[in-house]
Amino acid sequence: MSEDSPRSPCISVCVLDDDDICLGCYRTADEITDWTMSTDAQKREILRKARERLEASFPMRL
């Protein structure tokens, strides 16, 4: 893993909802499974999508 390589967003709260989205990191089950084989660009895309899911879950900002 290079210095620029994105780190896993896992926070060890591994619970999948009914849509197979992890309630800890907001990645899909497939994204979690594929993480170690993903390129840095793919990891960044996974992180972007997870961030969007998180923000959609909590749309109100203070």
Stockholm file with secondary structure:
# STOCKHOLM 1.0

chainA/1-62         MSEDSPRSPCISVCVLDDDDICLGCYRTADEITDWTMSTDAQKREILRKARERLEASFPMRL
#=GR chainA/1-62 SS CCTTSCCCCCCSCCCBCTTSBBTTTCCBHHHHHHGGGSCHHHHHHHHHHHHHHHHHHSCCCC
#=GC SS_cons        CCTTSCCCCCCSCCCBCTTSBBTTTCCBHHHHHHGGGSCHHHHHHHHHHHHHHHHHHSCCCC
//
